[in-house]
Amino acid sequence: QVQLVESEGGLVQTGGSLRLSCAASGRTFSSYIMGWFRQAPGKERDFVAAVTWSGDNAYYADSVKGRFTISRDNAKNTVYLQMNSLKPEDTAVYYCAARRERTFVSSQSRSYEYWGQGTQVTVSS
């Protein structure tokens, strides 16, 4: 069992930056692929980014590539999402997720077994 707790999101202006963090409980954090998803009002939950167990390989949705960076610190059981050059269309509830798999990354939300409670990110124009 893994429990995930995201940091507080926030309100930021277009072009600004924000870093989200997600702390995981348990001693097997390094056994999981960690991902970030987001859901805007009235829309489906979309893949944002994921990172393999070692942190050596990261994958991004095309919409955030070059602007967002996912990273993890296995010693701290924490995964991060650094978001730069934010746009109004990045406004959403952001969710941290864990997949019980070390290297095979999936962009499908149904592939992730554990989820955080979500945190609101709002980008004003």
C-alpha positions as CSV (number, residue, x, y, z in Angstrom):
1,Q,0.0,0.0,0.0
2,V,1.3,3.4,-0.9
3,Q,-0.1,6.7,0.2
4,L,0.6,9.8,-1.8
5,V,0.3,13.4,-0.6
6,E,0.7,16.3,-3.0
7,S,1.9,19.7,-1.9
8,E,-0.3,22.7,-2.2
9,G,-0.8,24.1,-5.7
10,G,-1.5,27.7,-6.3
11,L,-2.4,30.6,-8.5
12,V,0.3,31.9,-10.8
13,Q,0.4,34.3,-13.7
14,T,1.0,33.3,-17.3
15,G,4.6,32.7,-17.9
16,G,5.3,31.9,-14.2
17,S,6.6,28.8,-12.5
18,L,5.5,26.5,-9.9
19,R,6.9,23.3,-8.4
20,L,4.7,20.5,-7.1
21,S,5.9,17.7,-4.8
22,C,4.4,14.4,-3.9
23,A,5.5,12.5,-0.8
24,A,5.0,8.8,-0.7
25,S,4.7,6.5,2.3
26,G,6.2,3.1,2.5
27,R,9.6,1.6,2.1
28,T,9.3,0.5,-1.5
29,F,9.1,3.9,-3.3
30,S,11.9,3.0,-5.6
31,S,9.8,0.0,-6.9
32,Y,7.3,2.3,-8.5
33,I,7.1,4.4,-11.6
34,M,5.8,7.8,-10.6
35,G,3.6,9.9,-12.7
36,W,1.7,13.2,-12.8
37,F,-1.8,13.6,-14.4
38,R,-4.1,16.5,-14.5
39,Q,-7.8,17.1,-14.9
40,A,-9.5,20.3,-16.0
41,P,-13.2,20.9,-15.4
42,G,-15.4,18.9,-17.7
43,K,-12.4,17.0,-19.2
44,E,-10.8,13.6,-18.7
45,R,-7.8,13.0,-16.6
46,D,-4.7,13.5,-18.8
47,F,-1.2,12.2,-18.6
48,V,1.4,14.9,-17.9
49,A,4.7,13.2,-17.1
50,A,6.2,10.0,-15.6
51,V,9.6,8.9,-14.4
52,T,11.1,5.4,-14.0
53,W,12.3,4.1,-10.7
54,S,15.8,5.4,-11.0
55,G,14.9,8.8,-12.3
56,D,17.0,8.2,-15.3
57,N,14.1,8.2,-17.8
58,A,11.3,10.7,-18.0
59,Y,8.4,10.9,-20.4
60,Y,6.1,13.9,-21.1
61,A,2.9,14.8,-22.8
62,D,3.6,16.8,-25.9
63,S,1.7,19.7,-24.4
64,V,4.2,20.1,-21.6
65,K,7.4,19.0,-23.2
66,G,10.2,21.5,-22.8
67,R,8.3,23.4,-20.1
68,F,7.7,20.8,-17.3
69,T,10.3,18.6,-15.6
70,I,9.6,15.5,-13.5
71,S,12.2,14.3,-11.1
72,R,12.3,12.1,-8.0
73,D,14.4,11.7,-4.8
74,N,14.2,8.1,-3.7
75,A,15.9,8.9,-0.4
76,K,13.1,11.3,0.4
77,N,10.3,9.2,-1.1
78,T,9.3,12.3,-3.1
79,V,8.5,13.1,-6.8
80,Y,8.5,16.6,-8.1
81,L,7.0,18.4,-11.1
82,Q,8.7,21.6,-12.0
83,M,6.4,23.7,-14.2
84,N,7.8,26.6,-16.1
85,S,6.3,29.0,-18.7
86,L,2.9,28.2,-17.5
87,K,-0.2,28.9,-19.7
88,P,-3.9,29.3,-18.8
89,E,-4.5,25.9,-20.4
90,D,-2.3,24.3,-17.7
91,T,-5.1,25.1,-15.2
92,A,-6.3,21.9,-13.7
93,V,-6.2,19.7,-10.7
94,Y,-2.9,17.9,-10.7
95,Y,-2.6,14.3,-9.4
96,C,0.4,12.3,-8.4
97,A,0.2,8.6,-9.2
98,A,2.2,5.4,-8.6
99,R,2.5,2.4,-10.8
100,R,3.8,-0.9,-9.4
101,E,6.4,-1.3,-12.1
102,R,9.9,-0.1,-12.4
103,T,10.6,0.6,-16.0
104,F,7.6,0.2,-18.3
105,V,6.0,3.6,-18.3
106,S,2.3,4.0,-19.2
107,S,0.4,7.2,-20.0
108,Q,-2.9,5.5,-19.2
109,S,-4.4,6.5,-15.8
110,R,-5.8,3.0,-15.4
111,S,-2.3,1.6,-15.2
112,Y,-1.6,3.4,-12.0
113,E,-2.6,1.8,-8.7
114,Y,-2.2,4.6,-6.2
115,W,-3.3,8.2,-6.4
116,G,-2.9,11.4,-4.4
117,Q,-5.8,13.6,-3.5
118,G,-5.1,16.2,-6.1
119,T,-4.0,19.8,-5.9
120,Q,-5.3,22.8,-7.8
121,V,-3.1,24.8,-10.1
122,T,-4.6,27.9,-11.7
123,V,-2.8,30.0,-14.3
124,S,-4.2,33.5,-14.8
125,S,-4.0,35.2,-18.2
